[in-house]
Amino acid sequence: MNAERLACAPSGEMWHGIDWANVHRQVRRLQARIVKGIQESRHNKVKALQWLLTHSFSGKALAARRVTTNRGKKHHNAAIRNC
């Protein structure tokens, strides 16, 4: 299906060569469309947009970056400290 093509990095794309500003912009745009669809009670459209976000290269790349990026000392075990 089309998901395989969407999820793959453009040919020859390296981690440091990704245009992160563009990735953020694409993810934000999809998230804004999801919020708008929820507000308008268009549940089928929301479901389609959620699928697109989770299967797109931008969504996957940004999720991987958030997981692998060191957020610093203040965020370590934050859930435990808040108990």
PAZAPA-4460 file (N, C-alpha, C; in steps of 0.05 Angstrom, whole numbers, plus 32768, in hexadecimal, padded with zeros to 4 digits):
% residues 83
    n_x    n_y    n_z   ca_x   ca_y   ca_z    c_x    c_y    c_z   seq   type   mol
   8011   7FE8   8000   8000   8000   8000   8012   8019   8000     1      M     A
   8006   8030   8002   8013   8049   8001   8023   804E   801B     2      N     A
   801C   8041   8030   8029   8046   804A   8046   803F   804A     3      A     A
   804E   802B   803B   806A   8024   803A   807A   803A   802D     4      E     A
   806F   8046   8019   807D   805C   800C   807E   8075   801D     5      R     A
   8069   807A   802D   8068   8091   803E   807B   808E   8056     6      L     A
   807E   8076   8060   808E   8072   8078   80AC   8071   8073     7      A     A
   80B4   806D   805B   80D0   806A   8054   80DD   8086   8051     8      C     A
   80F6   8088   8059   8104   80A1   8055   8109   80A5   8038     9      A     A
   810A   80BE   802F   8111   80C3   8013   812C   80B6   800D    10      P     A
   812F   80AE   7FF5   8148   809F   7FEE   8161   80AE   7FF5    11      S     A
   8172   80A1   8003   818C   80AD   800B   818A   80C0   8023    12      G     A
   8173   80C1   802F   816F   80D4   8046   817C   80C9   805F    13      E     A
   818E   80D9   806B   819B   80D1   8083   818F   80E0   809B    14      M     A
   8193   80D6   80B3   8187   80E1   80CB   818D   80FF   80CE    15      W     A
   81A7   8106   80CA   81AF   8122   80CD   81A7   8133   80B5    16      H     A
   819F   8127   80A0   8197   8136   8088   8179   813C   8087    17      G     A
   816A   8133   809B   814D   8138   809B   8148   8155   80A2    18      I     A
   8136   8161   8093   812D   817C   8098   8119   817C   80AF    19      D     A
   8123   817F   80C7   8112   817C   80DF   80FC   8192   80E1    20      W     A
   8102   81AA   80D7   80EE   81BF   80D7   80D6   81B6   80C6    21      A     A
   80DB   81AA   80AF   80C6   81A1   809D   80B7   8189   80AA    22      N     A
   80C5   8178   80B7   80B9   8161   80C5   80A6   816B   80DB    23      V     A
   80AF   817E   80EB   809E   818A   8100   8085   8197   80F3    24      H     A
   8089   81A5   80DD   8073   81B3   80D0   805E   819F   80C6    25      R     A
   8067   8189   80BA   8054   8176   80B0   8045   8168   80C6    26      Q     A
   8053   8161   80DC   8045   8154   80F2   8032   8168   80FF    27      V     A
   803A   8180   8103   8027   8194   810F   800F   8199   80FE    28      R     A
   8012   8199   80E4   7FFC   819D   80D2   7FE8   8186   80D4    29      R     A
   7FF2   816E   80D5   7FE1   8156   80D8   7FD3   8157   80F3    30      L     A
   7FE1   815E   8108   7FD5   815F   8123   7FBF   8174   8124    31      Q     A
   7FC4   818B   8117   7FAF   81A0   8116   7F97   8197   8107    32      A     A
   7F9B   8188   80F1   7F84   817D   80E2   7F75   8169   80F3    33      R     A
   7F83   8159   8103   7F76   8145   8115   7F65   8154   8129    34      I     A
   7F6F   8169   8135   7F60   8178   8149   7F48   8185   813D    35      V     A
   7F4B   8190   8125   7F34   819C   8117   7F1F   8187   8111    36      K     A
   7F27   8170   8108   7F14   815A   8103   7F05   8151   811C    37      G     A
   7F13   8150   8132   7F06   8149   814B   7EF1   815E   8153    38      I     A
   7EF9   8177   8150   7EE6   818D   8157   7ECD   818D   8145    39      Q     A
   7ED0   8184   812D   7EBA   8183   811A   7EAC   8168   811A    40      E     A
   7EB4   8156   812C   7EA8   813B   812F   7EAA   812B   8115    41      S     A
   7EC0   812D   8107   7EC5   811E   80EF   7ED7   8106   80F5    42      R     A
   7ECC   80F2   8102   7EDB   80DC   810D   7EE9   80CC   80F8    43      H     A
   7EDD   80C8   80E1   7EEA   80B9   80CC   7F03   80C8   80C1    44      N     A
   7F00   80E2   80BF   7F16   80F2   80B5   7F2D   80F2   80CA    45      K     A
   7F26   80F3   80E3   7F3A   80F2   80F9   7F49   80D8   80F8    46      V     A
   7F3A   80C2   80F5   7F47   80A8   80F4   7F5A   80A6   80DD    47      K     A
   7F52   80B1   80C5   7F64   80B0   80AE   7F7D   80C1   80B2    48      A     A
   7F79   80D8   80BF   7F90   80EA   80C4   7FA3   80DE   80D9    49      L     A
   7F98   80D1   80ED   7FA9   80C3   8101   7FB9   80AD   80F4    50      Q     A
   7FAD   809E   80E2   7FBB   8089   80D4   7FD1   8095   80C3    51      W     A
   7FCC   80AB   80B5   7FE0   80B9   80A5   7FF7   80C2   80B6    52      L     A
   7FF1   80CE   80CD   8006   80D8   80DF   8018   80C2   80E9    53      L     A
   800C   80AB   80F1   801C   8096   80FC   802B   8086   80E7    54      T     A
   8023   8088   80CE   8031   8079   80B9   8043   808A   80A7    55      H     A
   8043   80A4   80AC   8053   80B6   809B   8070   80B6   80A4    56      S     A
   8082   80BC   8092   809E   80BE   8099   80A3   80D3   80AE    57      F     A
   8096   80EA   80AB   8099   8100   80BE   8091   80F9   80DA    58      S     A
   807A   80EC   80DC   8070   80E3   80F6   8083   80CF   8103    59      G     A
   808C   80BC   80F4   809E   80A8   80FF   80BA   80B4   8106    60      K     A
   80C4   80C5   80F5   80DE   80D1   80FA   80DD   80E3   8113    61      A     A
   80C8   80F3   8116   80C6   8104   812D   80C2   80F4   8147    62      L     A
   80B3   80DE   8145   80AF   80CD   815D   80CA   80C1   8165    63      A     A
   80D9   80B7   8151   80F3   80AB   8157   8106   80C0   8163    64      A     A
   8105   80D8   8159   8117   80ED   8163   8110   80F4   817F    65      R     A
   80F6   80F6   8186   80EE   80FC   81A1   80F7   80E7   81B5    66      R     A
   80F5   80CE   81AC   80FD   80B7   81BE   811B   80B7   81C2    67      V     A
   812A   80BC   81AD   8147   80B8   81AF   8156   80D1   81B8    68      T     A
   8149   80E8   81B9   8157   8100   81C1   8159   8102   81DF    69      T     A
   8170   8109   81E9   8174   810C   8206   8168   8127   820E    70      N     A
   8154   8125   8220   8146   813E   8228   8153   814A   8241    71      R     A
   8169   813F   824B   8177   814C   8260   8171   8140   827C    72      G     A
   817F   814A   828F   817E   8140   82AA   8163   8145   82B7    73      K     A
   8157   815B   82B2   813E   8162   82BF   8127   8150   82B8    74      K     A
   8128   8142   82A2   8112   8131   8299   8116   8113   82A1    75      H     A
   812D   810D   82AC   8132   80F1   82B4   8121   80E9   82CB    76      H     A
   8112   80D4   82C8   8100   80C9   82DD   80EC   80DD   82E7    77      N     A
   80E2   80EE   82D6   80CF   8103   82DE   80B6   80F7   82EA    78      A     A
   80AD   80E0   82DF   8095   80D4   82E9   8098   80CA   8306    79      A     A
   80AF   80C1   830D   80B4   80B7   8328   80B5   80CE   833B    80      I     A
   80C2   80E4   8334   80C4   80FC   8345   80A9   8109   834B    81      R     A
   8097   8107   8339   807D   8114   833C   806A   8105   834E    82      N     A
   8071   80ED   8357   805F   80DC   8367   805E   80E7   8383    83      C     A
***
